[in-house]
Amino acid sequence: MDTGTKRQFKQIGTRPARPDGVDKVKGRALYGADMSAPGQLTARILRSPHAHAEIVSIDISAAEALTGVKAVVTGKDLVAQDNPSLRDVQENILAMSKVLYDGHAVAAVAAVDADTARAALKLIKVTYRQLPHVTDVDAAMAADAPIVQPGRSLETVPPGMSANVTNQCQFGHGNLDAGFARADLIVTRSFTTAATHQGYIEPHACLASMNSDGKADLWCCTQGHYNVRAVCAAVLGMEASQLRVTASEIGGGFGGKTAVFIEPVALALSRKSGRPVKLVMTRDEVFKATGPTVATSIDVKIGMTKDGTITAADATLRYTGGAFPCGTVEMGASAAFAAYDLAAVRTIGWNVLTNRPKEAAFRAPGAPQAIYAVESVLDELCQKLNLDPLDMRLKNAARKGTLSSYGPTFDDIGLVATLEAAKRHPHYHAPLGKNQGRGLSAGFWFNFGGNTSVSMTINTDGTVSLQEGNPDIGGSRASISLMAAEELGIGYDKIRTIVADTASLGYNDITDGSRVTFAVGLATIHAARDAIQKMCKRAARLWGIDADAVDWIDGAAVPAGDNAGKFPPMTLAEIAASSHQTGGPLAGHYEFTADGAGVSFGVHLCDIEVDPETGHTSVLRYTVFQDAGKAIHPDYVEGQMQGGAVQGIGWALNEEYIYGADGRLQNAGFLDYRIPVASDLPNIDTVILEIPNPGHPYGVRGVGETPIVPPLAAVSNAVARAIGVRMTSLPMSPPRILKALTEG
Amino acid sequence: MKTIQVATTLNGDAVEFVCTPDEPLLDVLRNRLGLTGTKEGCGTGDCGACTITLDGRMVCACLVLAAEAEGASITTIEGMSNGDQLHPLQQAFIDHAALQCGICTPGILVAAKNLLDHNPDPTDNELRYWLAGNLCRCTGYDKIIAAVQSAAKQMRTA
C-alpha cells in the first residue's frame, strides 16, 4: 500500500458544512422515533421488577383479551439459539426461564395506542420465584455469592473461583520480581469505578413491518443495521434477504447502540399482528435495560526508580459486564499499560457475573477504568518522588519499536509527540490558585478496521452518488465525501453520500472501534480508484490509446507522458456525459476487511477547584492533545475529542449506577443520573497531532474512543493535588470528597 | 377517553387539534400534527430535547398538557427558519460544527433563540446557565457556545 504521507491535500483537512446539517438544524432529519407507517400499532415492554428470579409462569390471556390489543409476545416467540453469545443476546431481548436484572424484558404488547398497550401490560400475570441477587463485583467473586448463571465459566478460569467468574485473561512480559526489586519506590493501590451509561439523548426506537409473506422492513436507530439484520433474522428464524433494515438518523450511540434490544420484539409483534409496530423505549427503560459499562475493582502495583524509570508494573482487574459473560476485561487488561515501554509488566483480568444489565460498549470499552487506576498510581509515584509527571511519562513512553504490554510491537505512534505538545502548551505552565489542582493522564485505544463495503455512482452530469453502510454518528458523511472528493479530484459539493440500507449495499460491520473514517474512508478511496480506472479506460478508448497510458490528475484523465499522445485533459464530467456511448454507466465499488487501523494516544490536562465546604469539584480549564493520524475534517475530530473528554469528566465526578439493597436501580433518569450540563464546564481546548498511520493512504487513525480514556485519571489526579488526598473510587461526587477531606 | 378541542397559533398559523385531557403537548406535536422536529429524550423535563416556546416562554413540551395550549402561541424548531432562509443560529450551528448527532439541536436552537430574544449579548457564563437544561451528550457544549455567540454577534450587527 502506498503511504503517501507527504501528500499535499487539496480538500482533506478543510472544514466544509456537513451534508446533513440543514436537515438537522431545521428539525427535518428523521430519527428512530420520527417514522410512522399507515395502520401502525404501538408497542410496550413488560420488565422484571426483580433483580433475580425464576419465571414460574406467564399468563398473557387477559392481556390478549383486552379490546385494542393486537399481539402479545414472550421469550417463547423467539427462536432459541445454540450459539452461546447469540443465545445471550436472545435471552436479553426477552427472558426465558429466569430474569437476571431489574428491567429485564419479559413480554411485550402491541395495541392500537399507547394507553391500551400500557393497560395490557398490567394484565400480564407473571409468577416469579425470587432468587438471591448480587450486584457488586467483589461480592460476586466471594465463595458464598449467589450464582447468576451456573456453568458459564470458560476453562481459562482456575478451579476454586466463584462460578460467577466467566473468564480470565493475562497479558505481559518480563520478570516482575526482578523489576520490583530494582525499584526505589513501589506504590500499591486498589480502585473502584462505577458503571456508567452512554447517555445518548435519543432512546432506542424502531418501526417494524412484517407481512404475511414473511418479507419485512425495519427502521431503527442503531450503530450497525447489518448486525441488527443478523440478530433479528436469527432470533425470528428469517432469511437475511427477507429483512431490509434501514438505519434512521441516530441520536447518539457511543457504543450503546451496537447492541440489539427492541427490534426483534417489534418484528415478532408485527408478525403476530399483521400490522406495522412502533416501539420506543422510555428513558427509564434505557437506563435499566440497555448498556451500561462494566463496573470495576482494580489493584495496581508499580515500581519506579528515583529518576522516574518504571521497573515493573502489575495490575489485577475485576470487571462485571452484568448478567452475561463479557469480554471487556480483556480490552482493559490489554490497554492498562499500553502507553509505556516496560521491561516487566503483567495484567490479569476476570469477568464476573452480577445481576446487572448486559454490558454494552461505551467508547474504548474497558480502557478508561484500567488506565484510570494505572495513571493514578503513576501520579502518586511522581508526587512521592518529586518528579514532573510529563517528564516521567516521556521517559517511559512507548515509541515505534516498543514491545507493547499486550503483545504487538508498535509501528509509528504519536504518544511522545502528544506528551511534548502538552509540555509546550501554556496550559501546563499556568499558575494555580487556592484549592486548585492540575492533573494529567495519558490514554490509549487500539482502533479497529473491519468488514466494509462502499459503492459510488458516477452520474452523467458529473456528480457522484456515494453509498456507505455505517450510520453517521458525528459527521462521517462529511468526512467520507471529503475523501471521495480528494481522490476523484472533484468538488466536495459534487458528491452526495448516503447511508444505504442492508438490501442496497454489501455488508458493513457496526460503527465501532473508531473504524468509520479509517475503514469506510479506505473503502471510499479504493472505490474511487476503481471508478477512476474505468474512466481512464473510457478516455483511452476515445483517444485510441492504451488504457495503461492514461493517468488521473485533478479530476481528469490525461495522457501519461508525451509518448502516450497529445490530448487535452478529459474531465470526470466529460467522461460521465459520454458514458452511455462509451460502454455504459460508470461506478466504483470496494469490499474488504480493513486491516491496519493505527493505535491512538491522547494526553489530557485538567485544572479543577474543590470547594472545601461542599466537596463540589469545578473544572476550570481542560486541554485535549491527541494524535489523529490525519484529521480529515478537523471540526469533527475536535468534536470527538471534546465530547469524549466531557463524558469522561462526568464519569469522574458524577455519573454512576446506584443499586439498592433490593438489587434495583435507584437512579434510572437524567435527574438522578446526572450527565454534565453546559454550566458545569469550561471550554474544552483541543490540540490535534498528526502522526500518519502507515496503514491508511492519508494517514488516518480512528479518533472517537481515545478521548474518553484520560479524563478519569486527569480529573482524579487534579483532585488529589488540590486536596492532598488520593481518591480511589469513582465518581468523586461531593459527599465522597467531603468524606475524604474530613477523614484525610 | 373524552377528547378536548384546542385552538392555538402554531409557528404563526392557526391550528386546531383534539387531544385527551392527559396528553402532553409533545405527543400532540409529534403524533397528531406530524411535527417531529421536537424530540423526546426523557419525557420528564430533564433533557430539554423537546424545548419549545409557549407564548414566548421556554418550556419542555413533555411537561405541558396539550389542553393548556388553548389560545396560546406555540413556536417549534419548524418555525425557526424563514422559508429557505436559515435563522442565523441555524447557520452558525452548521458553520461551527455545533452538532454531532443532532438530536438535541432543535431544543438547543429554540432555547438559544429565546435567550437572544431577551438578551442579545449574553456572556458565556449566562449562555451556559441558560442552556443548562438542554443536555447534549456528543459535543461537550464547546462548539455550541461558540456557535450561539457567533450568531448573537451577527444578529447584533445585522
Interface residues (C-beta under 8 A of the other chain):
Chain A: R15 A17 R18 D20 G21 V22 K24 V25 K26 G27 R28 A29 L30 Y31 A33 D34 D115 Q198 G199 Y200 I201 E202 P203 E249 I250 G251 G252 G253 F254 V280 T282 R283 I473 G474 G475 D635 Y636 E638 G639 Q642 G643 A645 V646 Q647 G669 F670 L671 I675 P676 V677 A678 S679 D680 L681 N683 I684
Chain B: M1 R30 L35 T36 G37 T38 K39 E40 G41 C42 G43 T44 D46 C47 A49 T76 I77 E78 M80 S81 L86 Q90 Q91 F93 I94 D95 H96 A97 L99 Q100 C101 G102 I103 C104 T105 P106 L109 N125 L127 R128 Y129 L131 A132 G133 N134 L135 C136 R137 C138 T139 G140 Y141 D142 K143 I144 I145
